[in-house]
Amino acid sequence: MPAAYDADAIAALADQPVCWRDKALPPAFWGRTVAEVLADKPRLSQLPTPVMTLSAPGLRHNVDTLARWSAHHGLELAPHGKTTMAPALWAMQLDAGSWGITLANVFQLGVARAYGVRRVLIANAVISPLQLRWIADELARDPEFEVLCWADSVRTVEIMEAARSAYVGPDARPLDVLVEIGGLDGRTGARDADTAVAVGEAIAAASTLRLAGVAGYEGAVGLGVDEAGLAGVRAYLNEFAGIHHRLQSVYDADITPVVSAGGSQYFELVAEVLGPLGADGARVVLRSGAYISHDDGLYRRVSPLGETPRTDGERLVSAMHTWVRITSQPEPGLAIFDAGKRDLPFDQDMPEPQLIRPRSDGEPALQATGMTVTKLNDQHGFLHFTDVPVVIGDELRIGLSHPCTAFDKWGLIPVVDDPDAADPVVVDLVRTFF
C-alpha cells in the first residue's frame, strides 16, 4: 500500500526559515528555521499580537473523534483540505485513517501534489484545458496518484472530453468523474434526477473519462438544524441515493462507486440516509473539513457534535483562538484592540471575547464576561464592555467562528500545548498555502 503522502516533504517544512512574511512571529525569530524556533520552546508571551493559535490537544481530539465516528458508522472520510490548506494537518488526518483529501480547485491540487498526497477529490468541475492537461500529466507520471472531480451537466462532460481527447492517447488513464447533484436555490449540481442520470451516461460514454460515482453538498440546500431544516436535507439525500441506484447499471464493473456528501453541519444525516449504500457495494465518503478546528460560533451551534449534539460520539472542541491587545480606550465602555478583518474571520459571527490573560505573574486569568465585539475595521476591533473593565495593554483571548475564513489569514500558525494555561508553550508551527 503506497504512502498517503510524502512524509519527507512534510518533515522538510521544519527546515524552512521564518522571516518578516510570518506575522505570527517576532523579529527575534527571523532567520531561524521552524525547528530552531521550536527547540527553544517559546511561549505565547514571546509572540506579538494579534496572533492566531491552534490547540494541540484540541486538534488531536477532533481528528480522532471524527475518525472514530466515521469508522463506527461505516463511512470513509476525505476531509476538505481547503479549510486549512495546511499539508501538515492533512498528514495528521491521513494518519488517522482518512481515505483521501478533498480540495476545491486545481491550484489546491498543486499544493497537494507538492506534498505527495496520493488521493484527492476535487469538489468541483475542472474544465480549463490547461488544468486538464496538467492533471493528465500527473496521472501519467505517477501511477499511484488518484484524482476524482465533478460534473453537473452534459456540456461540462463534453468540454472535459474534448480537452482530454485532443491531448491524451487511447491508452491514457481515464479521469474519474462524479455526477454532482444539486438542489433548488443551491449552488452547483444537476437540479433533477433525469439531468443527473444524463450526465452520468455522458461520462460513461466518453473515451477519456470514467463514471466513478455521485457527489453533492447538502450544506448548500440546508436551511438550519431545526426539524424543517433537517427534513429538507434528508429529502435531498434520499434523491441522491435514488440517482445512485439509477446509475448502477452504468458504472464500470471494475470500480467501487463513490457516493460522497457531508460537510461539517449534517454528517449525521449522511450516515443515516447514505450510509446503508455501503452494504450494497458503494464507498460512502464524508468530506467534512471544519471539524478539525471546530469553532466558538457557527459550528459550535450547528455541528452534529457541537453544543447540542444530534448524534452519538464525543463533542468536538474549539481548537483555534486569536490573542489580541487593547490599544485604546477612547470612550467609556469602549476599547479598541489590534486585530481586524485582515486577522479574524467575520463572515458568520463576530469574534467572542473569552478571557483576559494574567496582568502580572501569579495573577489568574479573568473571564471576559460582559464583553462583546461589535465591529471590525481592517486592522482594528471594537470591544464594548460592562462587567469586567479592560485597560490599555490587556491581552484577550477571543474565540472565532468559521474556520474556512480564519486559516487563510495566517501563513504560519503557532500550535500551543494548552490555550487555557497562563503562558502556553508553542509546540509546533503550521504552514498554510492559500
N, C-alpha and C positions, 0 to 999 in steps of 0.2 A: 504494500500500500504506500503510494508516494506521500511525502510530507505535504501537509496542507498549506504550507507557506515556507519561505526561505528564512530559516532561523538565523543564519549568519547575517543576512541583510538587516533583520530586526535588531540583532545584537550590535551591529555596527552603528546604530543610532546613538549609542552611548559614547562613541568616539568623535561625534560631531562637536565642534566648539560652539559655545554660546557667544552672543555678541549683542550689539545695540539693537538688532532687529527683534530681540526677545524681550518684550516689555515686562514680562513677569519677573525678570532678574535684574539685580542692581549692577552698576558699573564694576563693582569689585569682583564680580564673577566673569566678566567679559574676557574672552581669550582662552578660557579653560574649557575642557571638554565636559560633557554631561557627566561622565564617570568621575572626573576630578572634582566637580562641584559636589556630587553626591557623597564622595568619600569623606568629606568633612562634616556630613550630617547637618546641613544647615537647618535653621529653624525659621518658622514663619516670620518672626520678628526681624529677620535679616532681609526680608523681601520688601520691595516697595508696594505702595498701594496706588491704584487698585490692583488686585491680583485675584484671578480665579484659581481655585484649587479643587482637586479631586480627593476623595477619601479612599485610601487603600482598602480598609475593611469593607467600606460600602460597595465599592466596585466588585470585590470578591464575592460578597454576599449576593449581589444582584445577578452576577453572571452564573453563579452556582444555583441560585434559586430558579431562574427560568430554564436552565439546562435540566434540572431535576423535574420541573413541572412539565416540560415538553416531552421528556422521555416517559414520564408516568402516563401521559395522555397519548402516547404512540405517535408523536409528531416530530418531524425534523425541524431544525432551526437554522435559518440563514439570516443572521442579524443584519439590519440595514446599516451598512457602514458609513452612509452619508451623515449620520448623526454625529459621529466623532471624527471621521477622516483621519484616524489615528491607527496606523498599522500595528503598533504595539498592543493596542486594545483589541484589534481584530484577532491578533495572535492569541490573546487571552481567551477570547470567545471560541476560537477554533480548538484550542487546547481543551476547552471544557466540553467538546463534542459537537460543535456546530457543523452542520453539513456543508456549509459554504458561507460566503459573504454576499449580501445584496448591495448593489450600488445604483446610482441614478443615471449616470451618463458615461460616455467613453473617456472623458478626462479622468474621472474617478477610477475607471477600469485601468487606466495607465498607471495610477498610483498603486493599485493592487498588483499589477504585473511587476512593477519595480521591486515589490517585496515578495514576489513569488507566490501570491495567492493562487491556488490551483483551480478553485471552482467559484465562479461569480455568476450571480443572477442580476442582470440589468433590468430594473423595474421600469422599463421604458422601451419605446420603439427606437431603433437605430436605422436611419435612412440616408445619412450622409455617405456618399460613395467613398470618400476618403477614409472615413472611420470604418466602414465595412471592409475595405481593403486591408487596413491595419489589423483588424480582428482576424481576417483570413490569414494574414501572415503569421500572427501569433499562434493560431491553431495549427498551421503547418510547421512552425518552428518547435513547438512544444507539444508532443502527443499526449501529455498528461494534463494539459490545460483544458478546462471545460467552461463554456460560457453559454448562458441562455438569455434571450431577450424577448420582447413582447411585440405583438402586432394587434391592432384593433380594427383594421379594415383591409379589404381585398387590395385597395390601392397601395397601402403600405407594403403588402406582400409583393406586389408587382415591382415596386421600386427596389426593394431588397433583392429580389431575384434578378432583376436587370443589372444592377450594380455588381452583384457577385458573379453572375454567369459571364459577364464581359471580362472578368479578372481571373477567376479560378478555373482549373481544368476539371474534367469529368471525374477524376479520382480524388478531388479535394474533400476534406472532411466537411460534412454539411454543418450549417449553422442551426443550432437548436432554437426554436421559436415557440413561445407560449401564446395562446389566444388570450388577449386581455378583455375581461368582462367588466363593463361599467354599469352605471345606473343613471336614471334621470336626474338632472341637476348635479351629477357628479363631475368627475374630472374627465380623463380619457377612458377608453374602453368601449367595446361594442355595446349598444344600448338595448339589444333584444337578442333572444336565443337564436333566431334564424340567421341574423347577421353574424353572430359568433361562430355558428357552425359553418357558414360560408367562408369565413376567414380561415378556419381550421382546414377545410377542404382545399383551399387555395395553397396553404402552406404545404400540405401533404403532396400536392401535385407539382410543386416547384422542384426543379432539379438540383438546386444547391441548398435547400432548406429542409429541415426536418421538424415535423409537428411533435413537440415534446410535452404538451400538456396545456393547462389553463391557469390563468392568474388574474388577480384583481386586487383592489384596495378598498376594503369595506369602510375604512375611515372617511372616504370621500362621499359616502352616501349616508353615514351615520348622523343622527340628529340628537345625540345625547345619550345618557345612560339611564334614563327613566324607562318604564316598561314600553312606551310607544317607540322610543328610540331603539331599544334592543329588538323589538319586534320587526322594525324596518331592516335592521342588519340581518336578522335571521332570514327574512324573505329574500334578500339579496343573495345570501349564501346558499339558500335552497335552490334558487335559479342557477347559481354557479354549479352546484352538484348535478343538476339536470343537464346542463350543457356538456359537462364532462362525460356523462353517460351517453349522450348522443354522439360524442366523438370517439367512443371507444373502438368502433369498427374502423376508424381512420388512422389510429395510432400505428406506428411501426410495431411489428410483433416483437422486435428485439429491445424495446425500451420499456422502462418503468415510467409511466406518465407522471409528471409533476403537477400537483394541484396546490397552488400557492396563494395564500392570503394572510392576513393577520398583522396589523400594526401593533402598537402598544396599548390600544384602547379597547379592543374587542376580541382579544385572542382566546378568551374562554368560549366565545360563540363559534369561532373557527373549530375548536376542538369538539364542540357539541354537534355541529352540523356537518363539517367536512371530515372530521376525524375518522368516522366509520368507513370512509372511502379507502383508508389504508388496508382494511381487511379484504378489499376487492382488488388489491394489486397496485393501487396508486401510492405515490410518495407525497404525503401532505406536509407542506413546508411553510412554517411561520417566518415572517420577515420582521419581527419586532426589532426596533432599534433603540428607542429612547429608554428602554428599561435599564440599560447598563448603568446610567447615572440616576435614572428616575428624576424626581424634582420636588420642589416645595410649592407647586402650583397646579398647572394643568394636569399632569399625570398623577399627582397625589390624589386629585379629585376623581379622575376617570379610569385609571388603570384597574383591571380586574384584581390586581394585588396591591391596590392603593389603600387609602384610609378607610374606605368602605368596601371590603373585599367581596367579589362576586364569584369566587371560585376557591377551591382548596389550595393549600400551599402557603408558604411564608410570605409575609408582606415585603414588598420592595422598600428600600430606604433611599433617601436623597443622598447622593454621593458627590454633589457639586455645590460649591459655595463661592461667593466673592467677598473679599475683605476690602473695606473702603475706609476713608479717613475724613472726619469732619474738618472742613477748611474755612467755614464761615458761618456766623450766626447773625444775619442781617436784621432779623425781626424776632420778637418774642415768639417762641414756639416753632420757629423755622430754622433748620440747619441745612447747609449745602455740603454735599460730600463730593469726592474727587473721581466719580465714575459716572458715565452716561451711556448713551445709545451705542457708542463705539466699544463699550466694555461689557454691557449687560444685555441679556435678552429682554424684549419689551413687547413682543407681538401678541402674547397671550395674557400675561399678567404683569403688574409691576413687581419688582423685587420685594422680598419680605424681610424686614429687619428682625434679627433673631437674638443677637447678644452683643454686648459691649465688652471688648477684651479688657482684661485687668489693667487698671490705670497705673499700678505700681506693683512691685514684687510683693507677693504674699496676699494681695487682694483677690477676691473671687471675680469671675466674670459676672456681669449684670444682665439679666434678661431684658430684652428690648421691648418691654410692654408699653402700650400706648403710643407706639411709633408707626408711621405709615409713610411709604414712599409715594408721593403724589404725582411726580412729573420727572422726566429725564430730558435734558438737553444733550447735545453731542458729547460733552465731557463733564457735565455736572448732574447731580441728582438732588432732588428736593425732598427733605425729610421733615415731616411735621411730627411734633412730639407733645405729649401731655403728662403721662405718669412719671416717666423717668427722664430727667433732663440730660442733655448731652452738652459737651463743651468742645471748643476747638481743639483738635488734636486727638479726640477719641477715635478709636478704631472699632468698626462694627463688622460683624459677620452678617451677610444677608443671604437668604435663600433665593433660588432662581426658579423660573418657570420656563419650560420648553427647551430641552437640551439641544434641539436642532438649530437654534439660533443663539446658543451660548458658546459651543465649542468653536464656531467659525470666527470668533473674535479674538482667539488666542492661538498663537503659533507654537507656543511651548507652555505646557500647563504643569505646575508643581502638583505632585501627589503627596498628601500628608498622612501620617500614621494615625492621627486621631483629631478630627476637626473640633472636638469638644475640649481638648487639652488647653491649658493656659498658653502654651507656646509650642504648637505642633512641630514635629520633625518632618522635614522633606525627605521622602524615601524614594522618589522617582521623579523624572521629568518626562512628560509625554509630548511627543512632537506631532502636530497636526499638519495636514496638507490640503488647504482649501484654495 
